[in-house]
Amino acid sequence: SLTLSPVPVKIVKLHASPVLQMGYNFQYHCMISADKRGVVEYWNGSSGSGGSVVSSGWDNSNRHDDGSMENEQDNDEDDDEKFHELAAYASLGDAALPERNGVKFHSKLDTDLYTLIKRKVHALSLAISPTGDKFAIYGSDRKIRLFEFQTGKLIVQYDERMKIYEKKINVDMDVSNNNDGMDAIDYGNRSAREREMGDTSILYATRADNVYQECGNQSLKIEFDPTGRHLIVPTIIGIKIIECNTNRCRKIIGKGDASTLRFLGGVMCLGDAKVDKQMLLARTAGAAGGGGGSSTATSSSNKHAQGEGTGTLPDSIYITTAFNKRRFYVFSHMDPIAKAEESGDNEEQQNAAISREILNEPPDAEDLILDHMQRDGGKDSKLGKEAILRTTMGDIHIRLFPDETPRTVENFCGHARNGYYDNVIFHRVIKGFMIQTGDPLGDGTGGESIWGGEFEDEFVRDLRHDRPFTVSMANAGPGTNGSQFFITTVPTPWLDNKHTVFGRVTRGMDVCAAIENVKVDELDKPLNEISIVSVDIN
């Protein structure tokens, strides 16, 4: 048995370059490893398949002249256990054999395991199917190669290079017809993020001479689902679920968030987890009233945990991380926002939208510096952090982003403080899209900045139209911002890098929804005027 001893039971020396990825095929007791040069190796990874035992190595020092043995029962058992354990470790790291590890080749020349080294790429991630019949390697060339384990032959490869998506953008410039949901600008942003990720080293190791060296770039993690039929791959358009038998993408997780997040991969947690019966018995002992009652409670609880008798299927979740983000993201089949919308309860919709984001990560150095500047009064007093739109249908609370979009926030706060927005109507309302205001003329053709005329856009990578209740500037093209702004009621990623996002609604989502649902004329102008009474800046 293995222990926590720092002394290794054996050192396996198969690679001449640093090993980057390793995986254990527990169906065939075989290890698969890949190094920096692209070399892929199979080797025996089980300490329980040591082969034949050589009797000449047996220690007979405890045998007497008359042939009797000391402590025959105890000593023989201990020595026999140690002997077989050492014999088992002797085969650890040996070449994979057909009779021991299920391989069907005698030489790597009969396989496709030299593919990576021929292409001069290395493995960023390695995943082995739970069924043990195949494994996948995510290469540094952004290609995923699927291999058959027993033969080592390449089954198929999936190409995730940026040029593949670039071709799709060039072929179909219409975002509405593009299945990836990207236009040329959005593609450019994602491409820049991909290059940044490739240039970012995340691990450092100390050599014997105490010199730090890089140990690899940002890691991408692929994995198989528990059935082994699907491969889960993080890409620039979301997390793809690829069916291995048909090589088709069956689903994309997080597609709506991929415009601002580069998911790196994670782990899937099944929804039909087994219940600890002992724990369940302890919890229900007081209420069961006897042994028979406890057994019934356990059975009932097991059915409930697996979704039986409740009318609902158990829900699996997928937990992933993202590049340059100090948080993790949880996806499930259930959508609390959609469920709240079906209920028609405005308060429930508001709570669902707010509770989606849990901002609990610790501040980084930049955050601390900004906080210090704010405490010292270094921030321009013209820039507010929060605004309250007091409308004829209720109050809308908006969080502003003065650090990210200082010019836009200064313009908005200036207009708000001097009464420019007072009594201005919502002149354009489109259900399932947005509500627009800020034009003193009330027809969408007026308005100017606090400096007179127009001012430039302020596009920020982390401020996207990726969620409802985003506050953004209206314009007539690049660099034509004035006084008009709008609040989205759905995610509108096609507006990214075309309109400056400078705020988010934090309270009053029900007011936005109420304005969105009013009756309008053929020009999308509400039949009954809805106006801003005043705007408070905090």
N, C-alpha and C positions, 0 to 999 in steps of 0.2 A: 504494500500500500504506500501511497505517496504521503509525505509529511510536509510541514512548513519549514523544514531545514533549508538554510541558504546554500548548502552543499548540493550541487547537481548530481542526480543519479547517473547521468551520462551527458556528454557534450556531442551533439551531432554536427559534423563538419561536412556539409555537402556543397555549400555555396562559397564562391570566391569574393562575392560582393555582399554588401549589407542586405539582409532579408527584410523586405518591406511588408509582405502579407503572408499569413499562414491560416490554414483551415483544417479541421479534422473531420473526416468522413467516418462517422461512427458506425455506419452500416458495414463498412469494409475495413475498419480499424486502420485507416491509412491517412497520413498527413500529406497535404499539398502546400508547398511553399514557393514563393516567387521573390526574386531579388532585384536589385537596382539595375542590373544589366538585362533583365527580361527572362532570365533562366527560370523555368518551372520544373520542380522536382516532386516526385512521388516517393514516400518512404514510410516504412512501418512505424505506426504511431501508438501501438498498443503494448503495454507492459505485461499483457496476459498471454501473449503468443510467442513464447520463447523457443519453441521447437523442442528437439530432443535434448535429454539431459545426459551429459558425459560423466560416467561414474568415476573416472580417474581423478576427478577433482574433489572427491569426497574425503573429509577429514576423519580418520579412524583413530584419533588420539585417545578417545575415551573407551577403547575396547581393552579388556583384560586378557591375560594370556590364556585363560581357560575358555575364552570366547564369550563370556558374559558381558553385559553392558551396564554402565552406571546410569541410574535414573532413566531407564530405557524409554518409559512413556513420555516424560517431560523433555528430556534432551533431544530425543529423536524428532519430536514434533517441532521444537524450536529450530534445530539445525536444518530440518527438512524445509521449513518455511523460508529461512534465510537463503538456502541453496537455490530453491526454485525462483525466489525473487531476483537473485543475482542473475540467474540464467535467463529470466524474462527480460531484464534490462539489457542483456547482451545483444538481443535482437532489435532493440529500440534504435531507430535510425537507419536500419538496413534497407536495402532496396526492396520495393514492393514486389511481391511474388504472386503468381496466379492462385496457388493453393492457399495462401495466407491472406491476401488482400484483394482478391477477385479481379485483378487486372488481366487483360487479354492480349498483352503485347510483351515481347521479350527485349525489345530495344526501343528507345525513344525515337529512333529514325523511322519507326513504323507509325509514329503518331504525328500530331500537329502541335506538340508542346514547344517546338522551336519557333512558333509563329511570332511571339513577342520579340525575341532576340533578333529575328530576321528583320522585323519592322523597326528595330531600335527604339522600342518603347518598354515601359515597365508598368507593373500593376499598381493601380491606385486603390483597388478594392478587390477582394476575392470572396465569393460566396459559394457554399456547397448546398445542394438541394437536400432537404430532410430525407428524401427517399434514397439518396446516395448515388443515383444514376447519372447525374450531371453536375457540372459546376460552371460558374461564370466568372470572368475577369474583366474589370473595368480598367482599360488601358490609359496611359497618359496621352494617347492620341485621341481620346474621347470616343473610343469604340468599345462596345461591350461584346465580348466573345463568349459564346456558349459552347462548352465542350461536353462530350460524352465521357464519363469517368473511366469505364472499363477499357475502352479502346484509345482514349486520349485524342480522339478525332474532333475536329471543329465542326459543330452542327450548323451554327449560323452566327452572324455578327450584326449588331445594331449600331448604326452610325449616329452619334450625337454631336458631331462636329458643328461648329457655328456656320460653316459654309452651307450645310444642308438647310438650315433655317433661312439663311440669306437667299438661297435660290427660291424658296417658297415666297419670301417677301417680294422678290423681283418678278415672279410669275404672276402673283395676284396682289396688287396694291390695295385692293378694297378690303378693309379690315373686317367688314361684316361677312365676307365670303371666305375669310382666312380662318381655318380651324384652330390655328394657334393663337388667334386674337392679338397679333402684333402688327403694328405699322412700322415704317422705316425708322421713325424716331425711337419708338419703344425698343426695336431690335438693337439700335445703336447703344442705348443705355444698358441693355442686358449684355451686349457684347463687351462693353467696357468693364462691367462688373465681372465678367468671366475672365478677362485678361488680368484684372486686379487680383482675383482669386488665385489664378495660376502663378502670380508673382509673389504671393504671400506665403512665407514660411512660418509654420506654427510650432515646430518642435526644435529644440537644440539639445545636443548631447555634449558631455564633457569627456574629452579623451584623457589619456594618462598624463599628458603634459598640461592639463588644465586649460586647453584651448577649446573654445566653443566652435562647433560646426553645425551647419544646417542639416536637418534630418528629413527633409521632405516638404512638399507644399500642402496646401489645404486639402484635407482628406474628403473624398466622396465615398459614400457607403452604399453598396447594393446588397440586396438580400432576396431570398426566396420566401414566399408565403409558407405557412405550415403544411400545406398540401403538396408543395413542390411543383405545382402546375403554373405558378405565376412568378415572374421576376419583377421586383420593385426597384425602379431606377430613378434617382433624382436628376432632373434636366432643367433647362432654362425656362421651360413653359410649365413646370410643376413636376410632381412625382408620378411617373408613368407606371401603370400596372400592365405588364406585357404577358400575354398568354403564350407559354413556350411552345405548345403543340401547334398553334396556328400562326405564331409570330405577329399577333395583332395586339395593338394597344387597346385594352378593354376599358380603361378609366384613367383620368388624370386627377390626382389629388392636389388641392391647393392651386388650381389654375388661376383663380381670381386674385390670389396673393402673389403669384410669381412675378408680377411686374415690379414689385419692390423687394422681394425676398428671393435669394438663391438658396433653395433647400439643399442640404448636404446628405440627407438620408438619415434613417433612424431605425426604429424597431416597431414591430407590430405586436399588439397585445390582444389576445383573443377575448371575445365576450363571453365564452362558455367556460370560464375558469371553474375548476373543481372546488367544492366547498370542503373546508377542514371539518370533518365530522366531530372530532374531539372538541374543537372550539365551539362548534354549534351545540353540542350536548351540554357544554358548560354554560352557554348562554341561555339555553331553554330549560335547564334543570329545575329552576324555581317555578316555572309556569307549567311544566309538563305534568307534574303530579304523579310520577312513576316512570318505571323503565319503558313500558309500552308507549306512554305519551311522548317520551323523548325520542323514541325511534320514529314515531309518526311525524313529529316536528322536524326531525332531520330530513326525512324523505320529502316533506313538503317544502322545506327550505331549499333542498337541492334542486327540486323542480323549478322553484321560483328563480333561483340563481341562474338556471339554464334557460329561462324564458318560457318554461312550460306552464300552461294553464293561465298565463297572463295575457295572451293575445299579442305579445310583442316578441320579436326575435332578439336574441342577445346581440349587443352592439360591440363590434371590435373597434379599437382605436389605434391610430398610428401616430407615434411620437417622433418628431424630427427636430433637428437644429437647422440654423441658417447661417450663411456666411456673414461674418462681421456683426453678429447679433448675440447679445448676452442673455438669451432666453431660449426656451424650447416651445414648440408649437404642437398642439394636439388636434387631430382630425378624427371625426367619427361620421357615421351615417346620419346621425341626428343633427338637424339644423334648428337651434333654438329661436333664431330670428324668423325663419320661415314658419315655425310652429306658432310663434307669437302673432305673426301677420294673419295666420289662418283664424286665430281666436278673435281677432278684431279688437283686442284690448290695447289701447294706446299706451297705457302705463307699462304693460307687459312688454310691448315692443321696445319701449324706451329702455327698460331694464335689460332686455336681452342684448340690445346694441351696445350698451355701456359695459356690461359684464363680459363681453367677448374679449376685451383687452385687459389683461392683468399686468399693470406696470409695477413690478416689484423688484426689478434688478437694481443692484447697488450702483451708485453714481461712479462714473469714471473720472479720470483726471480733468478732462475738459469740462465736465459738469461741475466739478468742484471749483474750477477757476471762474466759470461763469457765475456760480453762486456767490463767490467772494466779491466779484465785481458788482453784482447787484446789491450786496450788503453795503458796499462802500459808495453806493450811489453812482457807479460808473455808467449805468445805463441811461440812455437819453430819456428824459421824462416824457417826451412826446410819444413814446412807444408804450401802449397799454398791453396788458397780458390777457384781459378778459373784456368782452363786450356783451351788453344785454340789449337785444333789439326788442323794444316794447312796441308791439304791433296791436292792431285793432282786434286780433284774434288770440292774443296772449303773448307771453314773453319767450324769447329764444336766447339762451345763454351760449356764447361762443368763446372757445379758447383760441387765443391768437398766438402766432408764432413770430414774435418780433426779432428773435435771434437769427432765424433762418431767412425771413423775408422782411427786412427792416424798412425798405422803401414802401412796400405795399401796405404794411401795418401803419406806418407813419401817415400815409395818405388816407387810409380808412379812419384812423383815430382823429386826424385833423378835421375831416368832414363831419365826423360824429360830434366833436366838441363845439364846432361853430354852427351846428344846427342845419347843415346842408342836407342831411337825410330826413329831417323832420317833415312829416306829412307826405313823404314820397311814397307812391303806390308800388305794389307788386304788379308790374306791367306784363309779365310773361310767366305763365304757369303751365307746365307740361307734365301730366300725370305719368308716373313711372320714369321720370327723368330729373326735373329740377324746378325750382321757383326762383325768379329773378327780380331784382329791384335795384335802386340806386340811381335811377334816371330822373332828374328834376322835371323833365318834359313829359315823362310818363308814357312815352311811345317807343323807347329803345334807341332813340337817335341822339340823345343829349348826354350831358355830363362831362366834367373835366377833372383833372387832378388838382390838388391843393396848390401846385406850383403853376397851374395854368397849362392847358394843352394835355399831352399824353406823356406817359413814362414807360420805362423798359420793363420786360418780364423778369421774374425771379424764380427760375425753376430749381427745385431742390430734389435730390434723389430720393430722400426719405419721405417727402410730402407728395403723395399721389392721390389720384381719384379712385382709390381702391376700396372704398366703403361708402355707405350712405352718410348723409349729413356732413359732407365736406363743403367748406366755404371757399369759393374761388372767384377770381376776377373775370368779368366778361370783357371781351375785346372784339375788334374787327380784323385781327391779324397780329402778327408779331410786333411787339413794342407799341401797342395802341391802348394801353390801360388808361382809364379815366376815373369814373366814380362808380360805375355799375358793377354789381357782383351777383352771384347766384349761390344757392344751396342745393346740392344734389340730394335726391331721395333714394338713389340706387348707386351701386358702384359704376363708375363711368371711365374705365381705363383708357379709352380712346382720346380722352381730353388731356392726358398727361403730356407735359412739355408743349402744350398749346395754351393752357390757362394756368395762372399762378395760384397755387393753393396757399392760403394764408390763415386758415382757421378750421376748427372742427366744432360742431354743435355738441355740447355736453349735457344740456337740459333743454326741454321744449321740443323734443322730437315729435311729440303729439301735435304741437302747433304747426310744425312744418308739414306733417301728414294732413292736417285739416286744411291748410292752404292748398296743398297739392290736389285735394279732392273737390275743390269748388268748381262750379260750372264756368266755362270759358266760351268766348266767341271763336270765330274762324281764325283769328290772329293770336289765339292762346291768351287773350287778355280776360281776366275775370269779369263776369257780368256785374257783380257787386264789388265795388272797390274795397281792397284790403291795403292798408297803408301802415307805414312806420310812424308811430307817435313820437318817439324819441329814441336816442341811443346813449346808453351809459357806458363809460369806459373806466375800468378799474386797473 
